Structures are given as structure tokens and as C-alpha cells.
Amino acid sequence: MIGGNGPRLLTLAAKEADTVNFTGITFARGGTEHDMSAWKVPAIDERMRLVREAAGERFDSLELSAQIQRVIATDNRRQTAEELVKTWPQLTAEEILESPYVLIGTLDEMVEALHARRERWGLSYFVTFDPLLEALAPIVARLAGK
């Protein structure tokens, strides 16, 4: 697995890795500021195109993965996304809800979001950080049919 967000790293991953992990993280100002523009659907589509082209014939054998940066269980996903705009002012609430790097909503909504991301981008593998594992456990159980 090779993960990243920049064109050079994603090109390397497409050519060499079995799994390409899209992290969505870009830093500006010498690594001191997050650039959230890669979380927007057009930017994700562009990165997918880059990986598809760089992989060539091996694209169909690649596993595509996304790095989940935030999991928030809530009954009001729209309101929660609107509150996150205060933290991530480069994004709209809709862009946050569409991003493969965030899961927000009820258990059913988060499972549905993962299915939609698989359908749209072919993402079938998701990774995250230890602190989010407990929040993801019910989602994984649902996806596993438990």
C-alpha cells in the first residue's frame, strides 16, 4: 500500500503498489496549514483519473482505498456538516458530506455513504487512525452482515 494525495506519490502508487490509498491531505505554507481542496469531488475525480492513467493496464488489479479522517455518529448529518464548515472553511457542508474522507450520520447513512463511494470511485478499502476504530466498529459489523 502506498498512500498520499500529491500527483507524484499517487503516480508512484499507481505504478508500483497493490493498494493506492487516497489520503486527501495536502499541506500549505510549509506544512503548517491544511489545504482541504482535495476533499472536493472534482479534485477526487482528477486524482482518480491520474491513477487510472498512470496504472495503465494494471488499473483493474489495483485496490483503491481512502483514509477516513473523521467519523461522527449523529442523527442530523447536515447540521453536523454545517458545524464542520467552521473548522474547514474551505469546504461547504455538501462537499464535506460527499467526501470519502469523512463519515457523518446514522449507522445506516454511513454504510450507505461507503457503498456510494465504492460505486462512484471504486473505493473498496478504508483505513483510519486508532482513535476512530471504536466509532467504525458498528459500521464494519453492519458491512460484514453482523
Secondary structure, DSSP 4 states (H G I P E B T S, - for coil): -EEESSHHHHHHHHHH-SEEEE---EEETTTTEEEGGGGSHHHHHHHHHHHHHHHGGGGGG-EEEEE--EEEE-S-HHHHHHHHHHH-TTS-HHHHHH-TTEEEE-HHHHHHHHHHHHHHH-EEEEE--GGGHHHHHHHHHHHTT-
